[in-house]
Amino acid sequence: MKILAFLLFFTFSSFAFAQVEFVWGINESLDQYKIQADKFKKIIEEQTKGEVLVKVVLYKKDPQRPFELIKNDSFHMYQITTDNVQERTKTKYPFLDAWHVPFVFKNPEHVEKYINSKRSMNNLKLLETDDYLAFNYSYAGGFVSVIDKNPVHNQMHLKDLRNFCPMTELSGENDKNKQNFAAQFHQKLPCLALLYELNEFKNFADKLPQEVFINLTYHKVVSRVSVISKKFLSQLSIKHKDLFLSHLNSILAEERAIVNERGRQNLKRIGNIPNLKMVRLKDVQHQVKPDPNRSQSLQSEIDFIRGLEEIKQEQASK
């Protein structure tokens, strides 16, 4: 009887304290993102007393089929850029297109206001599937700058500009890599660079054959959608699920703030780097012109986002 009682106690104890593991996949180049993920791991494992574990998995190259990785439990969370959501799902979501219309967002605070709006949260629900929950927005570098041989003076210079500077080609710290990259760099211009990664320019700027202008503008922002496995969430108790999502939401908000701050700090450093000249686009006004090619639903989203900024300006003037 004692043996039976012990076995029953052990069985029920094991069930009561069954562990679940959350796997968060992050590109290894995003060092600050891993710091935030590790912080989240510490908080969750401490507050759930080890019942919920967090495993941070680093990968070198973004996976081609991230939603399949979530479905088969390779990852339980993945942060995918808004344009890639449409590409991977083969479905058009007009509200996601608003992220890619130039000058929709004026500054990081404006972006944050939209992210936290009820309308934005309702939009994310439209991305939900049987396999994953679209939880929140995060940044993939925040706002971008325009890199070119000359200063940019008006919006026409920004028209149809989509190609990003090939920073991934700048591998290693040796002079040969930097020399080769710098020699070919002017052939890639004009191109876009994330404010988050501008600090990488210091690795080869002294090798550039001529000056390059970094044109600062809020004309475009790069954002990602954070998607979480529903199968994983179903394994959490109600208490742990609420705790988990609350802390994850806070971590993603911190992540966005860190991306913005890193961009600001990078701009300060660039001012002292040879061959790099910063230009603030004072003559390029923040405006979103009507476009007959836009769908009514996309125009509605743009009008809503612009309205958030107008409300802010009205409140500031009172």
NORNOR-V595264 format. One record per pair of residues at least 12 apart in sequence whose ideal C-beta (glycine too) atoms are under 10 Angstrom apart, sorted by the first residue. I is the first residue (numbers start at 1). GAP is how many residues later the second one is. Records with the same first field share a line. If there is no record, write none. Layout:
# NORNOR-V595264
I->GAP ; GAP
This chain:
# NORNOR-V595264
16->35
17->32 ; 33 ; 34
18->33 ; 217
19->26 ; 29 ; 31 ; 32 ; 33 ; 34 ; 216
20->28 ; 31 ; 32 ; 33 ; 56 ; 212 ; 213 ; 214 ; 215 ; 216 ; 217 ; 220 ; 224
21->31 ; 32 ; 33 ; 34 ; 52 ; 55 ; 211 ; 214
22->18 ; 19 ; 22 ; 23 ; 30 ; 31 ; 32 ; 33 ; 34 ; 53 ; 54 ; 55 ; 206 ; 207 ; 210 ; 211 ; 213 ; 214 ; 222 ; 226
23->30 ; 31 ; 32 ; 33 ; 34 ; 46 ; 47 ; 50 ; 51 ; 52 ; 53 ; 54 ; 55 ; 206 ; 209
24->12 ; 13 ; 14 ; 16 ; 17 ; 30 ; 31 ; 32 ; 33 ; 34 ; 51 ; 52 ; 53 ; 54 ; 55 ; 202 ; 204 ; 224
25->12 ; 30 ; 31 ; 32 ; 33 ; 34 ; 37 ; 38 ; 41 ; 44 ; 45 ; 49 ; 50 ; 51 ; 52 ; 53 ; 54
26->12 ; 30 ; 31 ; 32 ; 33 ; 49 ; 51 ; 52 ; 53
27->31 ; 32 ; 33 ; 34 ; 35 ; 36 ; 52 ; 113
28->29 ; 30 ; 31 ; 32 ; 33
29->29 ; 30 ; 31 ; 32 ; 138 ; 139 ; 168 ; 171
30->28 ; 49 ; 110 ; 111 ; 166 ; 167 ; 225 ; 229
32->164 ; 223 ; 226 ; 227 ; 229 ; 230
33->23 ; 25 ; 46 ; 105 ; 106 ; 107 ; 218 ; 222 ; 225 ; 226
34->22 ; 24
35->21 ; 219 ; 220 ; 223
36->20 ; 102 ; 215 ; 216 ; 218 ; 219 ; 222
37->17 ; 18 ; 19 ; 20 ; 21 ; 40 ; 214 ; 218
38->16 ; 18
39->208 ; 211 ; 212 ; 215 ; 216
40->14 ; 16 ; 204 ; 207 ; 208 ; 210 ; 211 ; 212 ; 214 ; 215
41->12 ; 13 ; 14 ; 15 ; 210
42->12
43->200 ; 201 ; 204 ; 205 ; 207 ; 208
44->196 ; 199 ; 200 ; 203 ; 204 ; 207
47->193 ; 196 ; 197 ; 200
48->188 ; 189 ; 191 ; 192 ; 195 ; 196
51->185 ; 186 ; 189
52->180 ; 183 ; 184 ; 185 ; 188 ; 189 ; 191 ; 192
54->22 ; 23 ; 190 ; 194
55->20 ; 21
57->12 ; 17 ; 18 ; 19
59->15 ; 16
61->107
62->16 ; 17 ; 18 ; 19 ; 22
63->12 ; 15 ; 17 ; 25
64->24
65->23
66->12 ; 13 ; 14 ; 18 ; 19 ; 22 ; 66 ; 161
67->13 ; 18 ; 21 ; 22 ; 62 ; 64 ; 65 ; 160
68->20 ; 63
69->160
70->59 ; 61 ; 62 ; 157 ; 158 ; 159 ; 160 ; 161 ; 162
71->58 ; 59 ; 60 ; 61 ; 158 ; 159 ; 160
72->59 ; 157 ; 159
73->156 ; 158 ; 159
74->155
75->152 ; 153 ; 154 ; 157
76->56 ; 151 ; 152 ; 153 ; 154 ; 155 ; 156 ; 157 ; 159
77->55 ; 56 ; 58 ; 149 ; 150 ; 151 ; 152 ; 155 ; 171
78->54 ; 146 ; 147 ; 148 ; 149 ; 150 ; 151
79->56 ; 57 ; 58 ; 59 ; 60 ; 61 ; 144 ; 145 ; 146 ; 147 ; 148 ; 173 ; 176
80->54 ; 58 ; 60 ; 144 ; 145 ; 146 ; 147
81->15 ; 18 ; 19 ; 57 ; 58 ; 59 ; 60 ; 141 ; 142 ; 143 ; 144
82->13 ; 14 ; 15 ; 16 ; 17 ; 18 ; 45 ; 55 ; 58 ; 139 ; 140 ; 141 ; 142 ; 143
83->13 ; 14 ; 16 ; 17 ; 79 ; 139 ; 140 ; 141
84->12 ; 56 ; 140 ; 141
85->42 ; 49 ; 139 ; 140 ; 142
86->14 ; 41
89->38 ; 40
91->35 ; 36
92->203 ; 205 ; 206
93->30 ; 31 ; 33 ; 34 ; 132 ; 204 ; 205 ; 208
94->29 ; 32 ; 200 ; 201 ; 202 ; 203 ; 204 ; 205 ; 206 ; 207 ; 208
95->24 ; 25 ; 27 ; 28 ; 29 ; 31 ; 32 ; 202 ; 203 ; 205 ; 206 ; 207 ; 209 ; 210
96->27 ; 28 ; 30 ; 31 ; 127 ; 129 ; 202 ; 205
97->197 ; 198 ; 200 ; 201 ; 204 ; 205
98->16 ; 22 ; 25 ; 190 ; 196 ; 199 ; 200 ; 201 ; 202 ; 203 ; 204 ; 205 ; 206 ; 207
99->12 ; 15 ; 38 ; 121 ; 122 ; 123 ; 124 ; 125 ; 126 ; 202 ; 206
100->62 ; 120 ; 121 ; 122 ; 123
101->118 ; 119 ; 187 ; 188 ; 190 ; 193 ; 197 ; 198 ; 200 ; 201 ; 204
102->53 ; 56 ; 57 ; 59 ; 115 ; 116 ; 117 ; 118 ; 119 ; 182 ; 184 ; 185 ; 186 ; 187
103->52 ; 55 ; 114 ; 115 ; 116 ; 117 ; 181 ; 182 ; 183 ; 184 ; 185 ; 186 ; 199 ; 203
104->114 ; 115 ; 116 ; 117 ; 182 ; 184 ; 197 ; 198 ; 201 ; 202 ; 205
105->38 ; 113 ; 114 ; 115 ; 116 ; 118 ; 181 ; 183 ; 200 ; 201 ; 203 ; 204
106->112 ; 115 ; 180 ; 199 ; 200 ; 202 ; 203 ; 206 ; 207
107->36 ; 111 ; 114 ; 153 ; 179 ; 202 ; 205
108->31 ; 34 ; 35 ; 87 ; 110 ; 113 ; 148 ; 149 ; 151 ; 152 ; 153 ; 155 ; 156
109->151 ; 199 ; 200 ; 203
110->108 ; 111 ; 176 ; 195 ; 196 ; 198 ; 199 ; 202
111->26 ; 28 ; 31 ; 32 ; 107 ; 110 ; 112 ; 145 ; 149 ; 194 ; 197
112->25 ; 141 ; 144 ; 145 ; 148 ; 196
113->192 ; 195 ; 196 ; 198 ; 199
114->23 ; 109 ; 187 ; 190 ; 191 ; 194 ; 195
115->21 ; 22 ; 23 ; 24 ; 108 ; 137 ; 138 ; 141
116->20 ; 21 ; 133 ; 137
117->187 ; 188 ; 191
119->181 ; 182 ; 185 ; 186 ; 189
120->16 ; 17 ; 181 ; 184 ; 185 ; 188
121->13 ; 14 ; 15 ; 16
123->14 ; 102 ; 178
124->12 ; 13 ; 101 ; 102 ; 103
127->98 ; 100
128->99 ; 102
129->98 ; 101
130->100 ; 101
131->96 ; 98 ; 99 ; 100
132->93 ; 94 ; 95 ; 96 ; 97 ; 98 ; 99 ; 100 ; 101
133->93 ; 94 ; 95 ; 96 ; 97 ; 99 ; 100 ; 112
134->91 ; 92 ; 93 ; 94
135->90 ; 91 ; 92 ; 93 ; 98 ; 110 ; 113 ; 114 ; 117
136->88 ; 89 ; 90 ; 91 ; 92 ; 109 ; 112 ; 113 ; 115 ; 116 ; 117 ; 119 ; 120
137->86 ; 87 ; 88 ; 89 ; 115 ; 116 ; 119
138->85 ; 86 ; 87 ; 88 ; 113 ; 114 ; 115 ; 117 ; 118 ; 121
139->55 ; 56 ; 57 ; 82 ; 83 ; 84 ; 85 ; 113 ; 116 ; 117 ; 118 ; 119 ; 120 ; 121 ; 123 ; 124
140->54 ; 56 ; 81 ; 82 ; 83 ; 84 ; 119
141->23 ; 51 ; 52 ; 53 ; 54 ; 55 ; 56 ; 57 ; 80 ; 81 ; 82 ; 83 ; 118 ; 121 ; 122
142->52 ; 53 ; 54 ; 55 ; 76 ; 79 ; 80 ; 81 ; 114 ; 116 ; 117 ; 118 ; 119 ; 120 ; 121 ; 122
143->51 ; 52 ; 53 ; 73 ; 74 ; 75 ; 76 ; 77 ; 78 ; 79 ; 116 ; 117 ; 120
144->17 ; 20 ; 21 ; 47 ; 48 ; 49 ; 50 ; 51 ; 52 ; 53 ; 54 ; 72 ; 73 ; 74 ; 75 ; 76 ; 77 ; 78 ; 119
145->20 ; 46 ; 47 ; 48 ; 49 ; 50 ; 52 ; 53 ; 68 ; 69 ; 70 ; 71 ; 72 ; 73 ; 74 ; 75 ; 118 ; 121 ; 122 ; 125 ; 133 ; 134 ; 136
146->12 ; 15 ; 19 ; 43 ; 44 ; 45 ; 46 ; 47 ; 67 ; 68 ; 69 ; 70 ; 71 ; 73 ; 74 ; 133 ; 135 ; 138
147->17 ; 18 ; 38 ; 41 ; 42 ; 43 ; 44 ; 45 ; 46 ; 51 ; 54 ; 65 ; 66 ; 67 ; 68 ; 129
148->13 ; 38 ; 41 ; 42 ; 43 ; 64 ; 65 ; 66 ; 67 ; 131
149->37 ; 40 ; 41 ; 61 ; 62 ; 63 ; 64
150->39 ; 40 ; 61 ; 62 ; 63 ; 65 ; 129
151->62 ; 63 ; 64 ; 126 ; 127 ; 128 ; 129 ; 130 ; 132
152->38 ; 61 ; 63 ; 64 ; 65 ; 67 ; 127 ; 129 ; 131 ; 132
153->62 ; 126 ; 128 ; 129 ; 130 ; 131
154->127 ; 129 ; 130 ; 131
155->62 ; 64 ; 126 ; 128 ; 129 ; 130 ; 132 ; 134
156->128
157->33 ; 58 ; 60 ; 124 ; 127
158->32 ; 34 ; 57 ; 59 ; 61 ; 62 ; 123 ; 126
161->29 ; 30 ; 31 ; 58 ; 59
162->29 ; 30 ; 58
163->25 ; 26 ; 27 ; 28 ; 29
164->24 ; 27 ; 28 ; 29 ; 30 ; 33 ; 58
165->20 ; 23 ; 24 ; 25 ; 26 ; 27 ; 28 ; 29 ; 32 ; 33 ; 35 ; 36 ; 47
166->15 ; 18 ; 19 ; 22 ; 25
167->14 ; 24 ; 26 ; 27 ; 30 ; 31 ; 33 ; 34 ; 36 ; 37
168->29 ; 32
169->12 ; 15 ; 16 ; 19
170->12 ; 15 ; 30 ; 31 ; 33 ; 34
172->31
173->30
175->29 ; 31 ; 32
177->26 ; 27 ; 30
178->25 ; 26 ; 27 ; 28 ; 29 ; 30
179->25 ; 28
180->24 ; 27
181->22 ; 23 ; 26 ; 27
182->21 ; 22 ; 23 ; 24 ; 25 ; 26 ; 27 ; 30 ; 93
183->21 ; 24 ; 25 ; 26
185->16 ; 19 ; 20 ; 22 ; 23 ; 24 ; 27
186->22 ; 23 ; 24 ; 26
189->23 ; 24
190->23 ; 25
192->23 ; 25 ; 27 ; 28 ; 30
193->21 ; 73
194->26 ; 27 ; 28 ; 65 ; 68 ; 69 ; 72
195->19 ; 21 ; 26 ; 27 ; 64 ; 65 ; 67 ; 68 ; 69 ; 70 ; 71 ; 72 ; 75
196->26 ; 62 ; 63 ; 64 ; 65 ; 66 ; 67 ; 70
197->65 ; 66 ; 69
198->16 ; 18 ; 64 ; 65 ; 67 ; 68 ; 69 ; 71 ; 72 ; 75 ; 78 ; 80
199->63 ; 64 ; 66 ; 67 ; 68 ; 70 ; 71 ; 74
200->66
201->13 ; 65 ; 68 ; 69 ; 72 ; 74 ; 75
202->64 ; 67 ; 68 ; 70 ; 71 ; 72 ; 74
204->71
205->65 ; 68 ; 69 ; 70 ; 71
206->67 ; 68 ; 69 ; 70
207->67 ; 68
208->66 ; 67 ; 68
209->66
210->65
211->63 ; 64 ; 65 ; 66
212->63 ; 64 ; 65
213->63 ; 64 ; 65 ; 66
214->52 ; 53 ; 56 ; 57 ; 59 ; 62 ; 63 ; 64 ; 65 ; 66
215->62 ; 63 ; 64 ; 65 ; 66 ; 69
216->47 ; 51 ; 54 ; 62 ; 63 ; 64 ; 65 ; 66 ; 68
217->62 ; 63 ; 64 ; 67 ; 69
218->63 ; 66 ; 68
219->62 ; 65 ; 67
222->37
223->33
224->28 ; 31
226->22 ; 23 ; 25 ; 26 ; 29
228->16 ; 17 ; 20
232->12
233->12
267->13
286->20 ; 23
287->19
288->14 ; 15 ; 17 ; 18
290->12
